[in-house]
């Protein structure tokens, strides 16, 4: 039986989401002050970029659902 587009989405999106979540957990290891030294500014840059990419990616999913402006 051939995989549907929805089934393929669920399979691929689940795998990619789990990979991203694992990378975020691993990034958290950098918070160990006994192993690393960092500034608040550096931490803000990291999470600012992550937030920016999350917003851009979410916008791709929602792009078709926005209503157009009309007068």
mmCIF file of the N, C-alpha and C atoms, coordinates in Angstrom:
data_MODEL
# 
_entry.id   MODEL 
# 
loop_
_atom_site.group_PDB 
_atom_site.id 
_atom_site.type_symbol 
_atom_site.label_atom_id 
_atom_site.label_alt_id 
_atom_site.label_comp_id 
_atom_site.label_asym_id 
_atom_site.label_entity_id 
_atom_site.label_seq_id 
_atom_site.pdbx_PDB_ins_code 
_atom_site.Cartn_x 
_atom_site.Cartn_y 
_atom_site.Cartn_z 
_atom_site.occupancy 
_atom_site.B_iso_or_equiv 
_atom_site.pdbx_formal_charge 
_atom_site.auth_seq_id 
_atom_site.auth_comp_id 
_atom_site.auth_asym_id 
_atom_site.auth_atom_id 
_atom_site.pdbx_PDB_model_num 
ATOM 1   N N  . UNK A 1 1  ? 0.847   -1.187 0.000  1.00 0.00 ? 1  UNK A N  1 
ATOM 2   C CA . UNK A 1 1  ? 0.000   0.000  0.000  1.00 0.00 ? 1  UNK A CA 1 
ATOM 3   C C  . UNK A 1 1  ? 0.882   1.236  0.000  1.00 0.00 ? 1  UNK A C  1 
ATOM 4   N N  . UNK A 1 2  ? 0.546   2.175  -0.828 1.00 0.00 ? 2  UNK A N  1 
ATOM 5   C CA . UNK A 1 2  ? 1.349   3.393  -0.966 1.00 0.00 ? 2  UNK A CA 1 
ATOM 6   C C  . UNK A 1 2  ? 1.069   4.367  0.180  1.00 0.00 ? 2  UNK A C  1 
ATOM 7   N N  . UNK A 1 3  ? 2.123   4.978  0.652  1.00 0.00 ? 3  UNK A N  1 
ATOM 8   C CA . UNK A 1 3  ? 2.018   5.951  1.746  1.00 0.00 ? 3  UNK A CA 1 
ATOM 9   C C  . UNK A 1 3  ? 1.326   7.223  1.249  1.00 0.00 ? 3  UNK A C  1 
ATOM 10  N N  . UNK A 1 4  ? 0.353   7.718  2.015  1.00 0.00 ? 4  UNK A N  1 
ATOM 11  C CA . UNK A 1 4  ? -0.331  8.950  1.624  1.00 0.00 ? 4  UNK A CA 1 
ATOM 12  C C  . UNK A 1 4  ? 0.550   10.152 1.941  1.00 0.00 ? 4  UNK A C  1 
ATOM 13  N N  . UNK A 1 5  ? 0.217   11.279 1.363  1.00 0.00 ? 5  UNK A N  1 
ATOM 14  C CA . UNK A 1 5  ? 0.969   12.505 1.637  1.00 0.00 ? 5  UNK A CA 1 
ATOM 15  C C  . UNK A 1 5  ? 0.880   12.873 3.110  1.00 0.00 ? 5  UNK A C  1 
ATOM 16  N N  . UNK A 1 6  ? -0.290  12.663 3.714  1.00 0.00 ? 6  UNK A N  1 
ATOM 17  C CA . UNK A 1 6  ? -0.466  12.974 5.132  1.00 0.00 ? 6  UNK A CA 1 
ATOM 18  C C  . UNK A 1 6  ? 0.367   12.034 6.007  1.00 0.00 ? 6  UNK A C  1 
ATOM 19  N N  . UNK A 1 7  ? 0.356   10.747 5.673  1.00 0.00 ? 7  UNK A N  1 
ATOM 20  C CA . UNK A 1 7  ? 1.173   9.788  6.421  1.00 0.00 ? 7  UNK A CA 1 
ATOM 21  C C  . UNK A 1 7  ? 2.659   10.122 6.291  1.00 0.00 ? 7  UNK A C  1 
ATOM 22  N N  . UNK A 1 8  ? 3.081   10.493 5.086  1.00 0.00 ? 8  UNK A N  1 
ATOM 23  C CA . UNK A 1 8  ? 4.477   10.877 4.860  1.00 0.00 ? 8  UNK A CA 1 
ATOM 24  C C  . UNK A 1 8  ? 4.823   12.109 5.680  1.00 0.00 ? 8  UNK A C  1 
ATOM 25  N N  . UNK A 1 9  ? 3.908   13.097 5.717  1.00 0.00 ? 9  UNK A N  1 
ATOM 26  C CA . UNK A 1 9  ? 4.133   14.300 6.527  1.00 0.00 ? 9  UNK A CA 1 
ATOM 27  C C  . UNK A 1 9  ? 4.320   13.928 7.993  1.00 0.00 ? 9  UNK A C  1 
ATOM 28  N N  . UNK A 1 10 ? 3.417   13.102 8.527  1.00 0.00 ? 10 UNK A N  1 
ATOM 29  C CA . UNK A 1 10 ? 3.497   12.725 9.932  1.00 0.00 ? 10 UNK A CA 1 
ATOM 30  C C  . UNK A 1 10 ? 4.810   12.005 10.237 1.00 0.00 ? 10 UNK A C  1 
ATOM 31  N N  . UNK A 1 11 ? 5.224   11.105 9.357  1.00 0.00 ? 11 UNK A N  1 
ATOM 32  C CA . UNK A 1 11 ? 6.461   10.356 9.562  1.00 0.00 ? 11 UNK A CA 1 
ATOM 33  C C  . UNK A 1 11 ? 7.676   11.280 9.534  1.00 0.00 ? 11 UNK A C  1 
ATOM 34  N N  . UNK A 1 12 ? 7.769   12.101 8.511  1.00 0.00 ? 12 UNK A N  1 
ATOM 35  C CA . UNK A 1 12 ? 8.931   12.971 8.339  1.00 0.00 ? 12 UNK A CA 1 
ATOM 36  C C  . UNK A 1 12 ? 8.944   14.086 9.396  1.00 0.00 ? 12 UNK A C  1 
ATOM 37  N N  . UNK A 1 13 ? 7.793   14.711 9.627  1.00 0.00 ? 13 UNK A N  1 
ATOM 38  C CA . UNK A 1 13 ? 7.724   15.804 10.599 1.00 0.00 ? 13 UNK A CA 1 
ATOM 39  C C  . UNK A 1 13 ? 8.034   15.309 12.011 1.00 0.00 ? 13 UNK A C  1 
ATOM 40  N N  . UNK A 1 14 ? 7.560   14.133 12.367 1.00 0.00 ? 14 UNK A N  1 
ATOM 41  C CA . UNK A 1 14 ? 7.849   13.577 13.696 1.00 0.00 ? 14 UNK A CA 1 
ATOM 42  C C  . UNK A 1 14 ? 9.342   13.327 13.865 1.00 0.00 ? 14 UNK A C  1 
ATOM 43  N N  . UNK A 1 15 ? 9.952   12.729 12.860 1.00 0.00 ? 15 UNK A N  1 
ATOM 44  C CA . UNK A 1 15 ? 11.386  12.445 12.916 1.00 0.00 ? 15 UNK A CA 1 
ATOM 45  C C  . UNK A 1 15 ? 12.190  13.749 13.026 1.00 0.00 ? 15 UNK A C  1 
ATOM 46  N N  . UNK A 1 16 ? 11.868  14.720 12.199 1.00 0.00 ? 16 UNK A N  1 
ATOM 47  C CA . UNK A 1 16 ? 12.610  15.980 12.209 1.00 0.00 ? 16 UNK A CA 1 
ATOM 48  C C  . UNK A 1 16 ? 12.394  16.755 13.497 1.00 0.00 ? 16 UNK A C  1 
ATOM 49  N N  . UNK A 1 17 ? 11.168  16.727 14.009 1.00 0.00 ? 17 UNK A N  1 
ATOM 50  C CA . UNK A 1 17 ? 10.880  17.417 15.264 1.00 0.00 ? 17 UNK A CA 1 
ATOM 51  C C  . UNK A 1 17 ? 11.668  16.790 16.408 1.00 0.00 ? 17 UNK A C  1 
ATOM 52  N N  . UNK A 1 18 ? 11.695  15.471 16.462 1.00 0.00 ? 18 UNK A N  1 
ATOM 53  C CA . UNK A 1 18 ? 12.461  14.798 17.517 1.00 0.00 ? 18 UNK A CA 1 
ATOM 54  C C  . UNK A 1 18 ? 13.948  15.095 17.413 1.00 0.00 ? 18 UNK A C  1 
ATOM 55  N N  . UNK A 1 19 ? 14.472  15.188 16.195 1.00 0.00 ? 19 UNK A N  1 
ATOM 56  C CA . UNK A 1 19 ? 15.883  15.540 16.007 1.00 0.00 ? 19 UNK A CA 1 
ATOM 57  C C  . UNK A 1 19 ? 16.163  16.952 16.511 1.00 0.00 ? 19 UNK A C  1 
ATOM 58  N N  . UNK A 1 20 ? 15.267  17.879 16.210 1.00 0.00 ? 20 UNK A N  1 
ATOM 59  C CA . UNK A 1 20 ? 15.430  19.266 16.667 1.00 0.00 ? 20 UNK A CA 1 
ATOM 60  C C  . UNK A 1 20 ? 15.369  19.339 18.185 1.00 0.00 ? 20 UNK A C  1 
ATOM 61  N N  . UNK A 1 21 ? 14.405  18.648 18.784 1.00 0.00 ? 21 UNK A N  1 
ATOM 62  C CA . UNK A 1 21 ? 14.268  18.664 20.239 1.00 0.00 ? 21 UNK A CA 1 
ATOM 63  C C  . UNK A 1 21 ? 15.508  18.088 20.914 1.00 0.00 ? 21 UNK A C  1 
ATOM 64  N N  . UNK A 1 22 ? 16.072  17.048 20.334 1.00 0.00 ? 22 UNK A N  1 
ATOM 65  C CA . UNK A 1 22 ? 17.298  16.470 20.892 1.00 0.00 ? 22 UNK A CA 1 
ATOM 66  C C  . UNK A 1 22 ? 18.460  17.466 20.797 1.00 0.00 ? 22 UNK A C  1 
ATOM 67  N N  . UNK A 1 23 ? 18.562  18.167 19.674 1.00 0.00 ? 23 UNK A N  1 
ATOM 68  C CA . UNK A 1 23 ? 19.623  19.176 19.506 1.00 0.00 ? 23 UNK A CA 1 
ATOM 69  C C  . UNK A 1 23 ? 19.457  20.308 20.519 1.00 0.00 ? 23 UNK A C  1 
ATOM 70  N N  . UNK A 1 24 ? 18.218  20.686 20.810 1.00 0.00 ? 24 UNK A N  1 
ATOM 71  C CA . UNK A 1 24 ? 17.968  21.726 21.810 1.00 0.00 ? 24 UNK A CA 1 
ATOM 72  C C  . UNK A 1 24 ? 18.405  21.234 23.193 1.00 0.00 ? 24 UNK A C  1 
ATOM 73  N N  . UNK A 1 25 ? 18.087  19.974 23.504 1.00 0.00 ? 25 UNK A N  1 
ATOM 74  C CA . UNK A 1 25 ? 18.537  19.408 24.787 1.00 0.00 ? 25 UNK A CA 1 
ATOM 75  C C  . UNK A 1 25 ? 20.061  19.419 24.872 1.00 0.00 ? 25 UNK A C  1 
ATOM 76  N N  . UNK A 1 26 ? 20.719  19.060 23.776 1.00 0.00 ? 26 UNK A N  1 
ATOM 77  C CA . UNK A 1 26 ? 22.178  19.047 23.735 1.00 0.00 ? 26 UNK A CA 1 
ATOM 78  C C  . UNK A 1 26 ? 22.727  20.467 23.885 1.00 0.00 ? 26 UNK A C  1 
ATOM 79  N N  . UNK A 1 27 ? 22.093  21.439 23.243 1.00 0.00 ? 27 UNK A N  1 
ATOM 80  C CA . UNK A 1 27 ? 22.498  22.835 23.395 1.00 0.00 ? 27 UNK A CA 1 
ATOM 81  C C  . UNK A 1 27 ? 22.452  23.233 24.869 1.00 0.00 ? 27 UNK A C  1 
ATOM 82  N N  . UNK A 1 28 ? 21.462  22.726 25.591 1.00 0.00 ? 28 UNK A N  1 
ATOM 83  C CA . UNK A 1 28 ? 21.339  23.015 27.014 1.00 0.00 ? 28 UNK A CA 1 
ATOM 84  C C  . UNK A 1 28 ? 22.558  22.599 27.811 1.00 0.00 ? 28 UNK A C  1 
ATOM 85  N N  . UNK A 1 29 ? 23.306  21.619 27.315 1.00 0.00 ? 29 UNK A N  1 
ATOM 86  C CA . UNK A 1 29 ? 24.533  21.209 27.994 1.00 0.00 ? 29 UNK A CA 1 
ATOM 87  C C  . UNK A 1 29 ? 25.555  22.338 28.041 1.00 0.00 ? 29 UNK A C  1 
ATOM 88  N N  . UNK A 1 30 ? 25.480  23.261 27.104 1.00 0.00 ? 30 UNK A N  1 
ATOM 89  C CA . UNK A 1 30 ? 26.407  24.398 27.077 1.00 0.00 ? 30 UNK A CA 1 
ATOM 90  C C  . UNK A 1 30 ? 26.169  25.358 28.245 1.00 0.00 ? 30 UNK A C  1 
ATOM 91  N N  . UNK A 1 31 ? 25.084  25.180 28.968 1.00 0.00 ? 31 UNK A N  1 
ATOM 92  C CA . UNK A 1 31 ? 24.792  26.063 30.095 1.00 0.00 ? 31 UNK A CA 1 
ATOM 93  C C  . UNK A 1 31 ? 25.616  25.707 31.331 1.00 0.00 ? 31 UNK A C  1 
ATOM 94  N N  . UNK A 1 32 ? 26.342  24.619 31.293 1.00 0.00 ? 32 UNK A N  1 
ATOM 95  C CA . UNK A 1 32 ? 27.161  24.165 32.419 1.00 0.00 ? 32 UNK A CA 1 
ATOM 96  C C  . UNK A 1 32 ? 28.333  25.119 32.632 1.00 0.00 ? 32 UNK A C  1 
ATOM 97  N N  . UNK A 1 33 ? 28.220  25.962 33.648 1.00 0.00 ? 33 UNK A N  1 
ATOM 98  C CA . UNK A 1 33 ? 29.241  26.992 33.911 1.00 0.00 ? 33 UNK A CA 1 
ATOM 99  C C  . UNK A 1 33 ? 30.587  26.396 34.326 1.00 0.00 ? 33 UNK A C  1 
ATOM 100 N N  . UNK A 1 34 ? 30.614  25.160 34.792 1.00 0.00 ? 34 UNK A N  1 
ATOM 101 C CA . UNK A 1 34 ? 31.900  24.567 35.163 1.00 0.00 ? 34 UNK A CA 1 
ATOM 102 C C  . UNK A 1 34 ? 32.685  24.116 33.931 1.00 0.00 ? 34 UNK A C  1 
ATOM 103 N N  . UNK A 1 35 ? 32.001  23.995 32.790 1.00 0.00 ? 35 UNK A N  1 
ATOM 104 C CA . UNK A 1 35 ? 32.668  23.588 31.552 1.00 0.00 ? 35 UNK A CA 1 
ATOM 105 C C  . UNK A 1 35 ? 32.783  24.715 30.529 1.00 0.00 ? 35 UNK A C  1 
ATOM 106 N N  . UNK A 1 36 ? 31.886  25.698 30.618 1.00 0.00 ? 36 UNK A N  1 
ATOM 107 C CA . UNK A 1 36 ? 31.823  26.751 29.602 1.00 0.00 ? 36 UNK A CA 1 
ATOM 108 C C  . UNK A 1 36 ? 31.715  28.119 30.248 1.00 0.00 ? 36 UNK A C  1 
ATOM 109 N N  . UNK A 1 37 ? 32.166  29.110 29.493 1.00 0.00 ? 37 UNK A N  1 
ATOM 110 C CA . UNK A 1 37 ? 32.036  30.505 29.909 1.00 0.00 ? 37 UNK A CA 1 
ATOM 111 C C  . UNK A 1 37 ? 31.319  31.248 28.793 1.00 0.00 ? 37 UNK A C  1 
ATOM 112 N N  . UNK A 1 38 ? 30.316  32.023 29.157 1.00 0.00 ? 38 UNK A N  1 
ATOM 113 C CA . UNK A 1 38 ? 29.532  32.745 28.155 1.00 0.00 ? 38 UNK A CA 1 
ATOM 114 C C  . UNK A 1 38 ? 28.918  33.975 28.796 1.00 0.00 ? 38 UNK A C  1 
ATOM 115 N N  . UNK A 1 39 ? 28.508  34.899 27.933 1.00 0.00 ? 39 UNK A N  1 
ATOM 116 C CA . UNK A 1 39 ? 27.879  36.129 28.415 1.00 0.00 ? 39 UNK A CA 1 
ATOM 117 C C  . UNK A 1 39 ? 26.373  36.059 28.167 1.00 0.00 ? 39 UNK A C  1 
ATOM 118 N N  . UNK A 1 40 ? 25.656  36.907 28.860 1.00 0.00 ? 40 UNK A N  1 
ATOM 119 C CA . UNK A 1 40 ? 24.222  37.015 28.628 1.00 0.00 ? 40 UNK A CA 1 
ATOM 120 C C  . UNK A 1 40 ? 23.919  37.437 27.207 1.00 0.00 ? 40 UNK A C  1 
ATOM 121 N N  . UNK A 1 41 ? 24.775  38.291 26.664 1.00 0.00 ? 41 UNK A N  1 
ATOM 122 C CA . UNK A 1 41 ? 24.594  38.746 25.284 1.00 0.00 ? 41 UNK A CA 1 
ATOM 123 C C  . UNK A 1 41 ? 24.700  37.580 24.308 1.00 0.00 ? 41 UNK A C  1 
ATOM 124 N N  . UNK A 1 42 ? 25.641  36.677 24.538 1.00 0.00 ? 42 UNK A N  1 
ATOM 125 C CA . UNK A 1 42 ? 25.798  35.513 23.667 1.00 0.00 ? 42 UNK A CA 1 
ATOM 126 C C  . UNK A 1 42 ? 24.578  34.597 23.754 1.00 0.00 ? 42 UNK A C  1 
ATOM 127 N N  . UNK A 1 43 ? 24.087  34.396 24.957 1.00 0.00 ? 43 UNK A N  1 
ATOM 128 C CA . UNK A 1 43 ? 22.893  33.573 25.153 1.00 0.00 ? 43 UNK A CA 1 
ATOM 129 C C  . UNK A 1 43 ? 21.698  34.208 24.445 1.00 0.00 ? 43 UNK A C  1 
ATOM 130 N N  . UNK A 1 44 ? 21.560  35.526 24.580 1.00 0.00 ? 44 UNK A N  1 
ATOM 131 C CA . UNK A 1 44 ? 20.461  36.227 23.908 1.00 0.00 ? 44 UNK A CA 1 
ATOM 132 C C  . UNK A 1 44 ? 20.556  36.095 22.391 1.00 0.00 ? 44 UNK A C  1 
ATOM 133 N N  . UNK A 1 45 ? 21.771  36.154 21.840 1.00 0.00 ? 45 UNK A N  1 
ATOM 134 C CA . UNK A 1 45 ? 21.954  36.005 20.396 1.00 0.00 ? 45 UNK A CA 1 
ATOM 135 C C  . UNK A 1 45 ? 21.513  34.617 19.929 1.00 0.00 ? 45 UNK A C  1 
ATOM 136 N N  . UNK A 1 46 ? 21.892  33.607 20.699 1.00 0.00 ? 46 UNK A N  1 
ATOM 137 C CA . UNK A 1 46 ? 21.517  32.237 20.347 1.00 0.00 ? 46 UNK A CA 1 
ATOM 138 C C  . UNK A 1 46 ? 19.999  32.101 20.296 1.00 0.00 ? 46 UNK A C  1 
ATOM 139 N N  . UNK A 1 47 ? 19.334  32.515 21.373 1.00 0.00 ? 47 UNK A N  1 
ATOM 140 C CA . UNK A 1 47 ? 17.886  32.304 21.446 1.00 0.00 ? 47 UNK A CA 1 
ATOM 141 C C  . UNK A 1 47 ? 17.107  33.268 20.562 1.00 0.00 ? 47 UNK A C  1 
ATOM 142 N N  . UNK A 1 48 ? 17.684  34.407 20.278 1.00 0.00 ? 48 UNK A N  1 
ATOM 143 C CA . UNK A 1 48 ? 17.055  35.328 19.332 1.00 0.00 ? 48 UNK A CA 1 
ATOM 144 C C  . UNK A 1 48 ? 17.021  34.701 17.942 1.00 0.00 ? 48 UNK A C  1 
ATOM 145 N N  . UNK A 1 49 ? 18.116  34.090 17.555 1.00 0.00 ? 49 UNK A N  1 
ATOM 146 C CA . UNK A 1 49 ? 18.171  33.447 16.236 1.00 0.00 ? 49 UNK A CA 1 
ATOM 147 C C  . UNK A 1 49 ? 17.242  32.235 16.175 1.00 0.00 ? 49 UNK A C  1 
ATOM 148 N N  . UNK A 1 50 ? 17.204  31.456 17.241 1.00 0.00 ? 50 UNK A N  1 
ATOM 149 C CA . UNK A 1 50 ? 16.294  30.307 17.281 1.00 0.00 ? 50 UNK A CA 1 
ATOM 150 C C  . UNK A 1 50 ? 14.851  30.790 17.180 1.00 0.00 ? 50 UNK A C  1 
ATOM 151 N N  . UNK A 1 51 ? 14.495  31.830 17.958 1.00 0.00 ? 51 UNK A N  1 
ATOM 152 C CA . UNK A 1 51 ? 13.134  32.388 17.896 1.00 0.00 ? 51 UNK A CA 1 
ATOM 153 C C  . UNK A 1 51 ? 12.799  32.889 16.495 1.00 0.00 ? 51 UNK A C  1 
ATOM 154 N N  . UNK A 1 52 ? 13.748  33.566 15.868 1.00 0.00 ? 52 UNK A N  1 
ATOM 155 C CA . UNK A 1 52 ? 13.537  34.105 14.519 1.00 0.00 ? 52 UNK A CA 1 
ATOM 156 C C  . UNK A 1 52 ? 13.242  32.977 13.529 1.00 0.00 ? 52 UNK A C  1 
ATOM 157 N N  . UNK A 1 53 ? 14.043  31.917 13.578 1.00 0.00 ? 53 UNK A N  1 
ATOM 158 C CA . UNK A 1 53 ? 13.842  30.802 12.653 1.00 0.00 ? 53 UNK A CA 1 
ATOM 159 C C  . UNK A 1 53 ? 12.533  30.070 12.932 1.00 0.00 ? 53 UNK A C  1 
ATOM 160 N N  . UNK A 1 54 ? 12.158  29.952 14.193 1.00 0.00 ? 54 UNK A N  1 
ATOM 161 C CA . UNK A 1 54 ? 10.874  29.331 14.530 1.00 0.00 ? 54 UNK A CA 1 
ATOM 162 C C  . UNK A 1 54 ? 9.712   30.138 13.954 1.00 0.00 ? 54 UNK A C  1 
ATOM 163 N N  . UNK A 1 55 ? 9.775   31.451 14.082 1.00 0.00 ? 55 UNK A N  1 
ATOM 164 C CA . UNK A 1 55 ? 8.709   32.308 13.550 1.00 0.00 ? 55 UNK A CA 1 
ATOM 165 C C  . UNK A 1 55 ? 8.624   32.199 12.031 1.00 0.00 ? 55 UNK A C  1 
ATOM 166 N N  . UNK A 1 56 ? 9.775   32.191 11.359 1.00 0.00 ? 56 UNK A N  1 
ATOM 167 C CA . UNK A 1 56 ? 9.786   32.070 9.899  1.00 0.00 ? 56 UNK A CA 1 
ATOM 168 C C  . UNK A 1 56 ? 9.213   30.735 9.455  1.00 0.00 ? 56 UNK A C  1 
ATOM 169 N N  . UNK A 1 57 ? 9.581   29.679 10.154 1.00 0.00 ? 57 UNK A N  1 
ATOM 170 C CA . UNK A 1 57 ? 9.086   28.348 9.799  1.00 0.00 ? 57 UNK A CA 1 
ATOM 171 C C  . UNK A 1 57 ? 7.594   28.223 10.067 1.00 0.00 ? 57 UNK A C  1 
ATOM 172 N N  . UNK A 1 58 ? 7.139   28.738 11.191 1.00 0.00 ? 58 UNK A N  1 
ATOM 173 C CA . UNK A 1 58 ? 5.711   28.691 11.508 1.00 0.00 ? 58 UNK A CA 1 
ATOM 174 C C  . UNK A 1 58 ? 4.915   29.474 10.470 1.00 0.00 ? 58 UNK A C  1 
ATOM 175 N N  . UNK A 1 59 ? 5.452   30.603 10.021 1.00 0.00 ? 59 UNK A N  1 
ATOM 176 C CA . UNK A 1 59 ? 4.775   31.417 9.013  1.00 0.00 ? 59 UNK A CA 1 
ATOM 177 C C  . UNK A 1 59 ? 4.575   30.636 7.716  1.00 0.00 ? 59 UNK A C  1 
ATOM 178 N N  . UNK A 1 60 ? 5.516   29.762 7.389  1.00 0.00 ? 60 UNK A N  1 
ATOM 179 C CA . UNK A 1 60 ? 5.368   28.940 6.179  1.00 0.00 ? 60 UNK A CA 1 
ATOM 180 C C  . UNK A 1 60 ? 4.152   28.023 6.298  1.00 0.00 ? 60 UNK A C  1 
ATOM 181 N N  . UNK A 1 61 ? 3.927   27.479 7.478  1.00 0.00 ? 61 UNK A N  1 
ATOM 182 C CA . UNK A 1 61 ? 2.782   26.594 7.684  1.00 0.00 ? 61 UNK A CA 1 
ATOM 183 C C  . UNK A 1 61 ? 1.468   27.368 7.673  1.00 0.00 ? 61 UNK A C  1 
ATOM 184 N N  . UNK A 1 62 ? 1.487   28.615 8.135  1.00 0.00 ? 62 UNK A N  1 
ATOM 185 C CA . UNK A 1 62 ? 0.263   29.400 8.254  1.00 0.00 ? 62 UNK A CA 1 
ATOM 186 C C  . UNK A 1 62 ? -0.007  30.282 7.042  1.00 0.00 ? 62 UNK A C  1 
ATOM 187 N N  . UNK A 1 63 ? 0.919   30.343 6.106  1.00 0.00 ? 63 UNK A N  1 
ATOM 188 C CA . UNK A 1 63 ? 0.832   31.274 4.976  1.00 0.00 ? 63 UNK A CA 1 
ATOM 189 C C  . UNK A 1 63 ? -0.487  31.146 4.216  1.00 0.00 ? 63 UNK A C  1 
ATOM 190 N N  . UNK A 1 64 ? -0.960  29.954 3.984  1.00 0.00 ? 64 UNK A N  1 
ATOM 191 C CA . UNK A 1 64 ? -2.180  29.766 3.209  1.00 0.00 ? 64 UNK A CA 1 
ATOM 192 C C  . UNK A 1 64 ? -3.442  30.058 3.998  1.00 0.00 ? 64 UNK A C  1 
ATOM 193 N N  . UNK A 1 65 ? -3.326  30.283 5.297  1.00 0.00 ? 65 UNK A N  1 
ATOM 194 C CA . UNK A 1 65 ? -4.495  30.456 6.142  1.00 0.00 ? 65 UNK A CA 1 
ATOM 195 C C  . UNK A 1 65 ? -4.782  31.912 6.483  1.00 0.00 ? 65 UNK A C  1 
ATOM 196 N N  . UNK A 1 66 ? -3.948  32.807 6.011  1.00 0.00 ? 66 UNK A N  1 
ATOM 197 C CA . UNK A 1 66 ? -4.157  34.228 6.305  1.00 0.00 ? 66 UNK A CA 1 
ATOM 198 C C  . UNK A 1 66 ? -5.198  34.811 5.363  1.00 0.00 ? 66 UNK A C  1 
ATOM 199 N N  . UNK A 1 67 ? -5.998  35.680 5.916  1.00 0.00 ? 67 UNK A N  1 
ATOM 200 C CA . UNK A 1 67 ? -6.976  36.367 5.080  1.00 0.00 ? 67 UNK A CA 1 
ATOM 201 C C  . UNK A 1 67 ? -6.328  37.595 4.469  1.00 0.00 ? 67 UNK A C  1 
ATOM 202 N N  . UNK A 1 68 ? -6.683  37.875 3.240  1.00 0.00 ? 68 UNK A N  1 
ATOM 203 C CA . UNK A 1 68 ? -6.160  39.050 2.542  1.00 0.00 ? 68 UNK A CA 1 
ATOM 204 C C  . UNK A 1 68 ? -6.914  40.286 2.955  1.00 0.00 ? 68 UNK A C  1 
ATOM 205 N N  . UNK A 1 69 ? -6.218  41.391 2.968  1.00 0.00 ? 69 UNK A N  1 
ATOM 206 C CA . UNK A 1 69 ? -6.830  42.680 3.274  1.00 0.00 ? 69 UNK A CA 1 
ATOM 207 C C  . UNK A 1 69 ? -7.755  43.087 2.144  1.00 0.00 ? 69 UNK A C  1 
ATOM 208 N N  . UNK A 1 70 ? -8.947  43.586 2.494  1.00 0.00 ? 70 UNK A N  1 
ATOM 209 C CA . UNK A 1 70 ? -9.908  44.073 1.493  1.00 0.00 ? 70 UNK A CA 1 
ATOM 210 C C  . UNK A 1 70 ? -10.500 45.373 1.990  1.00 0.00 ? 70 UNK A C  1 
ATOM 211 N N  . UNK A 1 71 ? -10.732 46.277 1.078  1.00 0.00 ? 71 UNK A N  1 
ATOM 212 C CA . UNK A 1 71 ? -11.419 47.541 1.419  1.00 0.00 ? 71 UNK A CA 1 
ATOM 213 C C  . UNK A 1 71 ? -12.903 47.396 1.189  1.00 0.00 ? 71 UNK A C  1 
# 
